[in-house]
């Protein structure tokens, strides 16, 4: 009878260890996912900043063409 009682406590301890391992991997996964989201946000912010710096240059109009057109009509 004593051997069965000892085997039962070992199995219960294995279940506790398994639960703790699952909990630790769950926490590690959440930390990894959070770090990944932060990295993607930083990359998106960097790309948007670089793209917005190019937009005004592409939409600039020559400053000399408008006064010339006004002078022609006057």
C-alpha positions in Angstrom: 0.0 0.0 0.0 2.8 2.4 0.7 4.1 2.1 -2.9 0.8 3.2 -4.3 0.6 6.2 -2.1 4.0 7.3 -3.2 3.3 6.8 -6.8 0.1 8.9 -6.6 2.0 11.8 -5.0 4.7 11.7 -7.7 2.0 11.8 -10.4 0.3 14.7 -8.7 3.7 16.5 -8.6 4.1 15.9 -12.3 0.8 17.5 -13.0 1.8 20.6 -11.0 5.1 20.8 -12.8 3.3 20.5 -16.1 0.9 23.3 -15.2 3.8 25.5 -14.1 5.6 24.8 -17.4 2.5 25.7 -19.4 2.1 28.9 -17.4 5.7 29.9 -18.0 5.5 29.2 -21.7 2.2 31.2 -21.8 3.9 34.2 -20.1 7.0 33.9 -22.4 4.6 33.8 -25.5 2.8 36.9 -24.3 6.1 38.8 -23.8 7.3 37.7 -27.3 4.0 38.8 -28.9 4.2 42.1 -27.2 7.8 42.7 -28.3 6.8 41.7 -31.8 3.9 44.2 -31.9 6.2 47.0 -30.6 8.8 46.1 -33.3 6.1 46.3 -36.0 4.8 49.6 -34.7 8.3 51.0 -34.7 9.0 49.8 -38.2 5.6 51.2 -39.5 6.4 54.6 -37.8 9.8 54.6 -39.4 8.4 53.8 -42.9 5.6 56.4 -42.5 8.1 59.1 -41.5 10.3 58.3 -44.5 7.3 58.2 -46.9 5.9 61.5 -45.5 9.2 63.2 -46.0 9.0 62.3 -49.8 5.4 63.4 -50.3 5.9 67.2 -50.1 8.8 67.0 -52.5 6.7 65.2 -55.1 3.8 67.6 -54.8 5.9 70.8 -54.9 5.1 73.1 -57.8 7.7 75.4 -59.3 7.5 78.8 -57.7 8.5 80.7 -60.8 5.8 79.4 -63.2 2.9 81.1 -61.4 4.3 84.7 -61.4 5.3 84.3 -65.1 1.7 83.3 -66.0 0.4 86.3 -64.1 2.8 88.6 -65.8 1.8 87.3 -69.3 -1.9 88.1 -68.7 -1.2 91.5 -67.4 
